[in-house]
Amino acid sequence: MISLTDTQKIGMGLTGFGVFFLFFGMILFFDKALLAIGNVLFVAGLAFVIGLERTFRFFFQRHKVKATGFFLGGVFVVLIGWPLIGMILEIYGFFLLFRGFFPVVVGFIRRVPILGSLLNLPGIRSTT
């Protein structure tokens, strides 16, 4: 079991609420207030979980400048009131930022009993 500090526990809660508000904001036809709250909570939660210095180093690496620009630019566009365009920019930036983690996530999901059997089906296995 992984032990978390109190700050990391708060960060996990903030991140969870951020994802909830982002999802709920998209369900309610891109409600800009919910998306703005979700963005702020998600970024703050990420900073609490991994620390301010590591968050800064993660987002501002030389090879991730484009991805960070799209992600944080999308957050800004949502905050100024254009939620659909902002979310498109954010999603693109998110995939650019975290594309290195996707093989790890797929490998983890393959070990989950029901989901793993779905990912090992012949048509899906060749794409993942």
Contacts in CASP RR format, 6 or more apart in sequence:
PFRMAT RR
TARGET T0000
AUTHOR 0000-0000-0000
METHOD contacts of the structure
MODEL  1
MISLTDTQKIGMGLTGFGVFFLFFGMILFFDKALLAIGNVLFVAGLAFVI
GLERTFRFFFQRHKVKATGFFLGGVFVVLIGWPLIGMILEIYGFFLLFRG
FFPVVVGFIRRVPILGSLLNLPGIRSTT
4 12 0 8 1.000
7 48 0 8 1.000
7 51 0 8 1.000
8 48 0 8 1.000
8 49 0 8 1.000
10 45 0 8 1.000
10 48 0 8 1.000
11 44 0 8 1.000
11 45 0 8 1.000
11 46 0 8 1.000
11 48 0 8 1.000
11 49 0 8 1.000
12 45 0 8 1.000
12 49 0 8 1.000
13 45 0 8 1.000
14 41 0 8 1.000
14 42 0 8 1.000
14 44 0 8 1.000
14 45 0 8 1.000
14 48 0 8 1.000
15 41 0 8 1.000
15 42 0 8 1.000
15 45 0 8 1.000
15 46 0 8 1.000
15 48 0 8 1.000
15 49 0 8 1.000
16 41 0 8 1.000
16 42 0 8 1.000
17 38 0 8 1.000
17 41 0 8 1.000
18 37 0 8 1.000
18 38 0 8 1.000
18 39 0 8 1.000
18 41 0 8 1.000
18 42 0 8 1.000
18 45 0 8 1.000
19 38 0 8 1.000
19 42 0 8 1.000
20 38 0 8 1.000
21 34 0 8 1.000
21 35 0 8 1.000
21 37 0 8 1.000
21 38 0 8 1.000
21 41 0 8 1.000
22 34 0 8 1.000
22 35 0 8 1.000
22 38 0 8 1.000
22 39 0 8 1.000
22 42 0 8 1.000
24 31 0 8 1.000
24 34 0 8 1.000
25 31 0 8 1.000
25 34 0 8 1.000
25 35 0 8 1.000
26 35 0 8 1.000
26 87 0 8 1.000
28 34 0 8 1.000
30 83 0 8 1.000
30 84 0 8 1.000
30 87 0 8 1.000
31 83 0 8 1.000
32 78 0 8 1.000
32 81 0 8 1.000
32 82 0 8 1.000
32 83 0 8 1.000
35 78 0 8 1.000
35 83 0 8 1.000
35 87 0 8 1.000
36 78 0 8 1.000
36 79 0 8 1.000
36 81 0 8 1.000
39 75 0 8 1.000
39 78 0 8 1.000
39 79 0 8 1.000
39 90 0 8 1.000
43 75 0 8 1.000
46 55 0 8 1.000
47 55 0 8 1.000
50 58 0 8 1.000
58 64 0 8 1.000
59 68 0 8 1.000
59 71 0 8 1.000
59 72 0 8 1.000
59 97 0 8 1.000
60 68 0 8 1.000
64 96 0 8 1.000
64 97 0 8 1.000
66 96 0 8 1.000
67 93 0 8 1.000
67 96 0 8 1.000
67 97 0 8 1.000
68 93 0 8 1.000
68 97 0 8 1.000
69 93 0 8 1.000
70 89 0 8 1.000
70 90 0 8 1.000
70 92 0 8 1.000
70 93 0 8 1.000
70 96 0 8 1.000
71 89 0 8 1.000
71 90 0 8 1.000
71 93 0 8 1.000
71 94 0 8 1.000
71 96 0 8 1.000
71 97 0 8 1.000
73 86 0 8 1.000
73 89 0 8 1.000
73 90 0 8 1.000
74 85 0 8 1.000
74 86 0 8 1.000
74 87 0 8 1.000
74 89 0 8 1.000
74 90 0 8 1.000
75 86 0 8 1.000
75 90 0 8 1.000
77 85 0 8 1.000
77 86 0 8 1.000
77 89 0 8 1.000
78 86 0 8 1.000
78 87 0 8 1.000
78 90 0 8 1.000
106 119 0 8 1.000
106 128 0 8 1.000
109 115 0 8 1.000
109 116 0 8 1.000
109 119 0 8 1.000
110 116 0 8 1.000
110 119 0 8 1.000
110 120 0 8 1.000
118 124 0 8 1.000
119 125 0 8 1.000
119 128 0 8 1.000
END
